[in-house]
């Protein structure tokens, strides 16, 4: 009997191939289909269920389904022994379907269905292991994403003024009309919460409490990329004032995440911060007006990030669920194939020439160099690229080189056939996917004319970052010298500039104290005195009084009853 993992994996894979062929066809013909179904008409406002099929939505759906098929297949062995594997696979499938609905919706109401579906199912998946850490992480994820949901709801209510929720018809109008710009700001706010830009970044590393296959899916092509995809659709509605402010925020997110990853020791959190850095890069180039480049990097990033998480999951699985990179080391000897995949995905993330990440990252940096922009953004982009190389080589140094530091007695092996097959499905696309996508998406090449030093600057920064990362990894720090200062700097950077403290303790302090005040003074104060307790006390006292009265006067009542019966009898006689 086929397992549920194989069935769902096969379905996703078949649909992925069909959608990829359709997207190529639509791209060549420059063709798109809009399907509209009227659900309700009220006061000249129609609630429509609208679906948009064009090359962009079909190509993205194809990638999401392909990665999902590999992740579900990989889960067969990773989640081995889980009694509720069927429930897990169903949750993952619901997650993917919510993303599908979001991708093909040019309508704010149907987008909200997919958007809320992602938020709800992601909460169920983050708390899957059911411990205190995962509950806290799930609540932080759900509440942060809820802010974005509220922004979308306000945008929906505001669009009643225009008679339709099909935003795709109003994009150029939104750029100039003051009241329509409110919708653009609300959508940007919603996207920033979903894609974890500053100041909403703290939920993304916390969401690592989910099982690794979920992390692989969430951080490559579904939850966190939903915000970027929505902004790619809305990109025609941005004006200059809007873009410059958002460009600053997204570039600082990229820098902050890259810096934080260099001080982190949790394997999954390093890769999560790497995702955050890449999301900042996508947002930045999007706000520079290059939406196709942002989409290109979105697709290439999905491939190597999914593989990176799958390799990390395989390593964690072999190390008996240990995630601290300081316990790893020398894994290249015991897990050669997994480590090869891990290295290729890491180098693709850095932008090493001729891997998939290079084509999008190098093109983004060159287009940035061609644009007339300030020096600050230029420096932040290139420093962040260097930091990416820096934390990548640090991760490789700690986990793959040196001596093994965990247990003397271990069975670390590469013979997890199903997990390796799941990873092998992605490796070819990680190597060749970038060039393939470039040929498909940019049939007319970008004309880039730069001085030699600026042309080579991206490669120089990558190599320089790799060297600095390696030197810092092997560098012995004397902890007796300014230990406290070093510790504080490390804590500040690794905690993403204290953002988790601000977004949890900082936000919760006053409401929780206010709740305590109300609880003491009302629930256990006047409400106790005047409310149910007081009523209960009065009724109890009255019942006691009646009971005493009845018990003491029982004899008198009995005598009176006997006399009354005698009198009745005498009268009858």
N, C-alpha and C positions, 0 to 999 in steps of 0.2 A: 504493500500500500504506500502510495506517495505521501510524503509529509506535507503539511500546510506550507512550510517554507519553500519547498520546490515548486509547488503549484503557483503560489503568488509570485515567486521569482520569475517563473516562465511567462506568466501573464504580463508582468511589467516589461520583461525583455522584448516580447513580441510587439507590444504596443509601442515601445520605444523605437524599434526599427521602422514600423509603419509611419510613425509621426516624423521621423527623421527624413524619410523619403518624401513625405508630403511637404515638409518645410523646404526641401531643395526645389521641389516643383513650384511651390508658391513664390520662392525667391526668384527663380528664373523667369516666371511669368509676370512677376510684380503684381501678385494677386492676393486679395483678402476677402474673407466672408464675414458678414455680420448677421447673426440670427437674432430675431427679436420675438419674444412671446409676451403678450400683454397679460399681466396677472390681475390688475385692478385699476380702474380709472375713477378718480375722485376729484371733483372741483377742477376740472381741466388739467389735473396732474396724473400722468399715467405711471403706474409701477410696472416696469418692464423687466423681464428676465432676458438679459442680453449676453450673447457669447460672441467673442471676436477671435477669428482664426486667421492669423497672418504668419509670415515666415518666422517672426520673432517669438510669438507665443508657441508655435508648433516646435521650434528648435529647442526652446527652454524646457517644454514639457518632455521632449524626447530625452534630454540630458537628465532631468529629474527622475524619469522612469528607469533609465539605464542604471543610474547610481542606486536607485531604490532596489532594483532587481539584484544587484551585486551585494548590497547591504543585507537584504532579506536572506539571500543564499548563505552569506557569511554568518548570519545569526543562528543558522541551524546548528553549528558547532559551538559558537560563542555562548549561546544560551542553553547549551546542553545540560540537562538536569533540572531545568526550570519546569515546575509542574504546570505552569500556566503559559506555556510557550504560544499556544493558540491565541490567547488574549493579547499577548505582546505583539504578535504578527498582525492581528486585527487593528490594534492601536496604530501601528506603523502605517498600515494601509489607509486608515482614516486620515492620518497625517498627510500622506501623499495626495489623497483625493481632495483634501482642503486646499493644498497648494495648487492642484490642477484648476480648481474653481477660481482661485485668485488670479492665476495666470491668464485665463481666457475671458476675464470679466472687464469690459469697458464701462461698467456701471457701478456706481458707488455702493448700491445696496447689495448686489451679488458679491462685490469685493468684500463687504463687511462679513458676509456669511463665511467665505474662505478665511478671512483674517481672524474672525472669532474661533473658527474651527481649529486653526493653527494654535491659537493661544490656549484653548481648552485642552486639546490633545497633548500639547507640549507639557502642560502642567501634569497630566496623567502619566506621561513618560518620565518626567524628571523625578516624580515621587515614586517611581516604580519599585525601588528597593526598600521603601517604607522604613526609613530611619529618621532620626531628628534632623540630621544634616540635609537629607534630600527633601524633607518637608519644608525646611526653611528656604532652601534654594528654589523649590517649586513655588512657594508663596511669593518670593521676591520676583521671580520670573513672571508669574501671573499678574501681579499688581503693577509691575512696570509696564507690561504690555497692555494692561487695562487703560492706562493713560492714553495710549495711542488709539484704542478702541473708542474712547470718549471723544477724542478729536475727530475721528471719522463720523461718529454719530452727529456731532455738531455740524460738520460739513454737509452731511445728508440733509439735515433740517434746514440749513441755509440755502441749499440748492432747490428747495421747494419754490423759491422766488422765481426760478427760471423754467419751471414747468417740466423738467426732466432730470433724471440722475445720470444720463449718459454723458459723462464728463468729456468724452473723446471729441464731442462736437463743439466744446466751449474753450478748448485749450488756448487758442490765439486770443480769444476774447478775455480770458483770465489775466493775460499779461498786462493789459492796459486799464481794465475796469477796476476801480478801487475796491468795490464790494466783492468782486469775484476773486481778487487777490487774497481775501480772507481764506477762501477754500484752499488756495495753493499753500498758504502758511500752515493751515490745519493738517493738510496731507503731508507736508514736510515734517511737522511735529510727530505725526503718527509713524512715519517712516524712520525717524530718528530713534523712537522708542523700540521699534521692532528690530532695527539694525544696530542697536546698542551704541549710538554715538554719544559723545559727551553731552549732557551729564547723566545719561541713562546706561552707562557701560557696565555697571557692577553686576547686573544679572547674568551676563554672558559667561564669565568664568564660573559663576555659581551653578549654572545649568549643567556643569560637568558631572553633577551627581547622577545623571541619567546613565543607563547602560551604554557602553562604547558604540555599538551599532547605531543607537539613536543619535549620539554625538556626531558620528560620521555623516548621518543624513542631515541633521539640523544645521551643522556648521559648514556644509558644502553647498547644498542646493535648495534647502527649503526655508526654514523659519527666518534665519537672519538675512537671507537674500531677498525676502519678500518686500522689505522696505526699499531696497535698492531697485528692485524690479518696478515697484509702483512709481518711484521717482523717474525711472527711465520712461515710463508711459506719460508722466506729467511734465517731462522736461521742456516742452514747448510753452509752458505757462510761466516760466521763471523770468523775472526781469533782473537787471544788473544789481540793484540794491539788495535783492533777496540773495543772489548767488554769492556775492562777496562775503557776506556774513556767514553763510552756511559753509563756504569754502574754508574759512578760518576754523570753524568748529570741527569739520571733518578732517582737516589736515592735522589739527592738534590731537584728535582721536588716534590717527595713524601713528603719530610720534609717541604719544603716551603709551599705547599698547606695545610698540616696538621696544621702548625703554623698559617697560614692566616685565616683558618676557625674558629679558637678560638677567633678572633677579629672581625669577621663579624657579622652584624645584619640582613642582608637580608636573609630570609628563603631559597629562591631558590639558592642564591649565596653560602650559606653554603654547600648545597648539591652538587653544581657544584664543589666547591673546594674539597669536599670529593671524587668526581669522579676523579679529577685531581690527588689526592693522590693515589687512587687505580690504576690509569693508570701508575703512577710512579712505583708502586709495581710490576705490570705486566711486565713492561719494564725491571726492575731490575732483576727479576728472569729469564726472557728470556735471558738477556745478561750473566747470570750465566750458561746458557746452558740447562736449564730445560724448554724446549718449551711446553711440555705437561702440566706442572704445570701452566704455564702462560695461556694456553688455558682453563684449568680447572677453574682458578680464573676468567677468562673472562666470562665464562658462569654463574657461581654462582653470580658474581657481577652484571651481566645483570638483573638477577631476582630481587634481593633485591633493586637495584637502581631504576628500573622501578616502583616498588611498593612505594618506598620512595617518588618519584616525584608525583605519583598519589595521595598519601595521602596529600602531601604538596599542590597540586592543589585543593583538596577538602577543605582544611583549608582556603586557600586564597579565594576560591569561597565563602565560608561562611562569611568571614570577609570583604566582599565587596571590594575585590582586594587589601587588605592591606598585605604587605609582611614583615613588620618589626616585628621581634620576641619579641621586648619589649612591643608591644601592645597586644600580645597574653597572655595566662595564663589561667589556670583552664579549658582548653578545654576538659580534661578527663571527666568532669562532663556533658558536653553538647554533645560531640561527642565520646562516649565510643568506638564504633566499629572502627571508623577511627583511633582513637588514639591507639587502640590495634594493628592494622595493622602497624601503624607508629612505635610503639615501637619494634615490632618483627623485622621489616626491619632494624631499627637502631641497635638492638642488634646483628643481623646477620652481619651487616657492621663491628661492633666491633670485631666479632669473638668469641662471647659467645658460649660455648660448645653446640654441637648437633643441632645448626642451620646451614643453608647451608654455610654461610661465614666461619664458623669455620673450615670446612673440608679442604678448599683450603688454608686459611690464616695460619692455624696452621701447615699444611704440608709444606708450603713455608718457614716458619720460622725455622722449624726443619731441612729441607734440607739445608738451609743457615748455620745453626749451624754445620751440618755435613761437610760442605765444608771447605777447608783450604783457608781463606781469611783474609784481614786486619781488624783490630779492628774498624776502622772508619766506614766502610760499616755495620758491625755488629751492632754498636751503633746506626747508623742512622735508620736502619730497626726497631729496637726495640723501639727507641724513637718515631718514626713515628707511630708505632702501638699504643703506649701510647697516642699520640696526637689525634688519631682517636677516642679512647674511651673518651678523654677529651672533644672534641667538640660535641660528641654525647650526653653526659650527660648534657652539657651546653644547647644544643638545647632542650632536653627533659625538663629541669628545666624551661627554659624561656617560652616554649609554652604550656606545659601540666599541670604544677604544679602552685601553688599560686593563685592569683586573676586575673580575667579578666580585662584588662586595656584599652579596645578600646572604645566601646559605651555602654551607659547605656541601650539604647533601641536597641535590636538586635534579630534576629531570626536565631540562630545557631542550626542546627539540623543535625542528621545523616541520615535523610530519603531521601537522594539522591539515589534512588534505582539503577539507571543505573550505576552511578559512583561506588557504593559499589559492584555491581556485577562484574564490570571490575577489581576492586581491589581483590575481593574474588577469581577470577581466578588465581591470582598469589600467594596468601598467602600459599597454600599447597606446592607449589614448593619452596617458600622461606624457609619453615620449613624442607621439606624432600628432596629438589632437590640436596643438597650437597652430602648426603649419597648415593643417587641414582646414581649420576654422578660418584662418586668414585668407586662404584661397577662396573659400565659400563666401565670406562676408564682405571682403574688400576686393572685388574683381578689378577695380581701378585702384592702383596703389596710391598711398599717400606720398606726396612729393615733399621730401624733407631735405632742406639745405642748411647745413650747420657747419661751423668750423670744426676741424679735426678734434680738438680737445673736448668740445662740447659733445661731439658725436661719441667719443670714447669714454665720456664721464660716467655713464651708467655702468660700464664694465669695470672701470677703475674703482668706483665706489663699492661694487660687489666684491671685488678681490680684496680691497682694503678692509672691508667689513669682515670677510672671512679670516684675514690675518689677525685683526684686532681681537676677534672672538676667540681664536685659538690661543693667542698670547694671554688673554685674560683668564682663560680656562686653566692653563698650566701655571699661572702666576700664583706664588704663595703669598698670602696676605698675613702680615704679622698682626695677630689679633690683640696684642698688648698695646699697640700704637693706635690711639684714638678709636678704640673699639666701639665706644658708644656712638660716635659720629658716624662711623661706617655702618653700624647696625641701623641707625635712624634713617640714613640715606637709602639703605637696602629696603627697609620696611616701607618707606614712603613710595619708592618706585614700584616695588612688587605689589603694593596695595592700590595701584593705579591712582596715585596722587590722593590717597585717603578717600576715594570715591565710595567704596562700600560703606565706610563709617558714616559718610554724609547722607547716603541714600537710605540707610537703615536706621542707625541710632539717631542721626540728626533729624530725620523726619518723624521718627516714632516718639521721641522724648516728650514733647508737649501733649500730643493726644493721649499717651499712656498715663501721664501724670493727671491730666484732666479726667480721664476715666476713673482713676483711683480716688480723686476728690469727690466725684459724683457718687461713686460706690459707697464711700464712707459716710458722706453727709446726707445722701438721699436713700439709697438702697438699704443701708444699715442704720439710717438715722430716722428722719421724719416719716419715710415710707413705712418703716418697721412699726413706728408708734401709731400712725394713723391708718395704715393699710391693713393687709390681710391678718397680720399678727394680732393687731388690736381687736379686729372683728372676732377672730378666733378666741381671744382671751375673754371678751365680753360674753360670747355665747357659752363658753365653758363655765364662767361664773354663774350665769343665769340657770344653766342646766343643773349645776351643783345646788343652787338655792331651791329649785323646784324639787330636786331629789330629796333634800333634807326635809322640806316642807311635807312632802308626800309620806316619807318614812315616819316622821314624828306624829303625824295626824292620822295614821292609818287606822288605829284603834277607834278613834272618834268616828271616822267615816264608817267603819264596820257596824258600830252600835247604832248610828243614825240609819243605816241601811236596814238593819234588823227591825228597828222601831217602825220604819216606813212600811216595811212588808207586813208587820203585825196590824198596823192601822188599816192598811188596804184589806187585809183578811177580815177584820172586825166589821168594816163597812159592808163588805160583801155578805157577811152573815146577817 
